[in-house]
Amino acid sequence: MPIYEYECLKCGKIHEAHQKFADKPLSKCPKCGGTLKKIISNTSFILKGTGWYKTDYASKPANSGKKPNAKKDAGAESKTEPKTESKAEAAAKA
């Protein structure tokens, strides 16, 4: 069950209350009867151990599955000059 903190606007005392999410917030100070205001406090939930940081996970290599010069190779193929027929091939066609 979550722990909520309330501050009394009259006496300034801070109270803790174990409440369900569905419970209504407290409104009356148990000490002086003043109005309570719910305050935001630090959580007691702490992540410990390995696996909680980016550096704890294995990283994939930057070039996984890709050719390093894929763009250059594709561009080089399209820029090659068309093949010219050799004299032997031209004579064979004629």
N, C-alpha and C positions, 0 to 999 in steps of 0.2 A: 504494500500500500504506500502511496506517495506521502511524503511529509511536506506540509505547507507551513509557511511562516506568515504570521500576522503581526502588525504593529498597532498598538493602541494609540489613537490620536489624542487621547486625554492624558494618560500617564507616560506614554512613550515606551512602555515595556513591549518586548518582542516575545510572542508565544508560538510554539510549534504544535501542529495538529496532524495526526495520522488520519487521512481521509481518503475515501474512494473518489474516483473521478466523478461519479454521479452525485455525491454528497453536495449539499448547498454550502457555500462559503460561510464561515463564522462571521457574526456581525457584532457580538457583544463581548467586551473584555471580561474574563473571569475574575480579575482582581478588583477593578474599579467600576465596571459596568459601562465604560466608554465605548466609542465606536472603533471597530477594528478595520484595518485596511490590509489586504493581501499584498505581500511584498515578494519581489523576485530575489531568490537567493541562489548561491552556488549549489551545483548538484553534487551528490556524493557518488555518482556513477563514474568510475574510472576504468579506462581500458588499459589492461596490462598484458604483457607478454608479446610474442611476435605476431606479425600479420596485420598490425593496425596502421602501419606506415607505408608509404609508397615505396620506400627503399627495402621493405621486407618481402616484396613480391618479385618473382623472377621476371625480368624484362625480355621482350623479344628483340632479336637483332634488328637494326634499322633497315637492312636490305633483305628481310625475310621473304623469299619467294619471288623477288623481282630481279630482273637483270639490271646491273648498275648502269649500263649505257643503252638502255632499250630505245630511248628517243633518238640518240645519235645513230644507232644502227638503222632504224627505220628511215631516217632522213638521208643517210648515206646511200641506201638502196634506191631511193627515188631520184637522187641526183646523178646517178651513174649514166654515162652516155650510152645510147643505144648501140648494140653490136652491129658492126658492118660485116657484110658478107665477104668471105675470103674469095680470092680469084677462083679457087677450086670449086667452092660451093656455087658461085655464079655460073661457072662453066657446066656444072652438073645439071642446073635448072634449065639451061638453054638447049 
